[in-house]
């Protein structure tokens, strides 16, 4: 099995290839230049692609056996460019689409990075105090028969419980993880979890914004490349990571095939497609600028997602600092306060 090419490598590949072709370098030589700049693990892939192109096959056909290099959605954009004689332009479109999708993912990841680091730091400090510092002090506290504060007694009970049942806790965590993975693979369970997440206040709006922004971006790029609307919906459906939206796109695709307008099909799914998105797309249907209207909707939800992520980040930072301070302060107080009790017993 061939190793997956990362999103950064995929962007590099399409940008470089578009640049080489724009400069007038023949496709075979351009692929050979790319082959020299990629990892050795992908050398056999590029050799096979180059051989297929030498035999007279289009680039999109040569890429078809390697969906890990370039998924079908992007290959369709390239195929449309080959049919119109604008391969370099279609590669630039592909690179732009990849960059936009990467930006969306990185925006979400960067917004979650700070909370994740703070939570991991809090967990690390608390675990160090509970599992290393406190157990060394328990014999001292017990030997002096001093009256311990309530916070210290609670912390000792937690520390002893974790130390005495470490293996059982690890096994339970492993079982929960395995059960979660199995449940996530069951379609009905996955749909239920996704529905709950989408119905969650604020979080649901951000998830929907991410889905709609990436979905409409893909459809707009395909339509602008000359791909028919039904084929564009099918390709976009293959790239959607949400089961509910995937099922909804199948319904929309069937309705459009039967002659219904795209916006009329979307109105049948009001929970997935807000009214404002449908209204903007409807303007494009009436004026003959559907790809442009769909791109505007994608940009609208991308900007909304950026604003929501900024709000979440601004709200989480002080909240996490307060929670972290309370947890660490409680643990530190529970460890240090017995020292005062011991000192008082010595003075008496």
Buried (B, 14 or more C-beta within 10 A) or exposed (E): EBEEBEBEBBBBBBBBBBBBBBEEBEBEEBBBEBBEEBEEEBEEBBEBBBEBBEEEBBBBBBBBEBBBBBBBBBBBBBBBBBBEEBBBBBBBBBBBBBBBBBEBEEBBEEBBEEBEEBEEEBEEBBEEBBEEEBBEBBEEBEEBEBEBBEBBBEBBEBBBEBEEEEEEEEEEEEEEEEEEEEEEEEEEEBBBBBBEBBEEEEEBBBBBBBBBBBBBBBBBBBBBBBBEBEBBBBBBBEBBEBBBBBBBBEBBBEBBEEEBBBBBBBBEBEEBBBEEBBEBBBBBBEEEEBBBBBBBBBBBBBEBBBEBBEEBBEEBEEEBEEBBEEBBEBBEBBBEBBEEBBEEEEEE
